[in-house]
Amino acid sequence: MLKFLFVLLVSVMALTYCSSTVIDETNPIVTVKDGALKGSTNNLLDGGKYFSFKGIPYAEPPIGDLRFRDPRPAKPWNGVHDATKHGSVCTQLDIETDKLIPGSEDCLFLNVYTKSLKSSSKLPVMVFVHGGAFISGSGDSDFYGPEFLLQHDVVVVTINYRLEVLGFLNLDTPEVPGNAGMKDQVAALKWIKNNIANFGGDPDNVTIFGESAGAAAVTYHLVSPMSKGLFHKVIAQSGTCIDDWAIERYSVERAFRAGKVLGQDCKSKVELLKLLRSVPAIDLAGMTFKTRTADEERADFAMFFNPVVEKRFKGVESFLNEEGLDILLKGKSNEVPLMIGYNSVEGLMLVLGDRIADKNNDTKFLVPREIRRKISETKSKDMGQRIKKFYVGKEDFSNDTIMPFVNMATDTNFIYNTNRLSAFHAASKKSVFTYRFSYDTDLNIAKIFSSVPSMKGATHADDLFYFFYNSENDGIYKNQKKIKEIIHNLTKMWTNFAKTGNPTPDKSLGVTWQSYNAAKQYMMLEEPPTMRANPDNDRLEFWNNLYCEAKVPCIHL
């Protein structure tokens, strides 16, 4: 009875002022601006405890007439909200299993993990944006466990945001201007700014980081005026906002194609919107693959319900109203330090079925779309032949030339634009730290399940198992001392950057990570980590020459 009265008292307090309160270590309660939250206490892997608050609503559920609209602030609640378990994941197609996950449209939740609930602690805050091609994923701890990062005294936040059609439909109208999923992330960052002090976090020291589509997302925040002032550092792992796969250019046309998939040839945007709001959310999941053209099916990354450049409408705040590349070139990106890199054999994930041999059929498809838009079809075919020759000489792409194929896919989808964004951001006198991740251990779980598990290096998503604790790496972490050491050192670099803007502010890791401004070298994340010239530089130079030739903004090497 006393415990019930105590909880009731905290609930009443939540309605009158905002503070942080811990009832006891097994039943922590924190009061935020919208009400009281009941969390839980968990054990760290190597001793100690941390507080967990899951399923915190950061925006109003985007359901009914709010489907496709920009997010609205969460409404205050009465009583104590149970934050001991995750909220629903967003409705989606799981791109790993190809299964539909109903989830819920009511999915705008975030999770906070911290070792201190004292506002005076002012711990650096690290906000992770999950990948998944803007089609699938969530911030849940079944994969993104915070334990590795928490050992370095930071607050970790993970978020959900609307995906695919539900998050990225664009009709070029004031009601559906696009980028709802990105605006969800902005809403989460605003919530963090207003409330994270009550979880021991410093609202003036927030680092956003993400992998794959999540990396594209955090670099979109780097160039978005809407995001300005909501974060102070960026870490991008395997992706950028200037990649072909990260931006949609035919969004309205694709939206009408979605209507046809649903059985209705709509004649107006009003009619189309009515249809798209009327169907069950699950009917919209996987629409990316159902609306592809024949040419788009040959693209390495089938990501088409993506962020867009928005039309300007009176009274509607845009997330992005000009190309990210143009913003970078004008020096208008948000003035924050950037850490950015890629995995050494990212393209291994694309070694599937007849994808390799298909590259021989029409060489213009070897040319990035960004270049093809600038040159003739004849020139595209010629350039495609030169690309093919660069990688395989007089041979064809085949199962006998897997490594050249992997290199090409890595270069076109990751390496070149990682370098290009680094150069353009650094040109504006902002600190940039670049890396190439090639650790090759039992933690390279994505590679282990790939078609060529014996290939040396790290493929797409391998790095995640070094930063987040989950059931896949639990036994490896606990039983292999060397891997535990690697995880410790990598997460120390990441959290050092979050704390200071420098991944190696002292000599404790035995290596100094020089910024891109000081030396155009990369940190080789391997055993042992070294700062040296990138071994992929010859391929980088080849692609840079092609971009320059096509009069697409390129790097001054």
Summary of the structure (lengths in Angstrom):
residues: 557
radius of gyration: 23.3
end to end distance: 71.4
largest distance: 81.3
contacts: 1937
relative contact order: 0.10
helix: 38%
strand: 17%
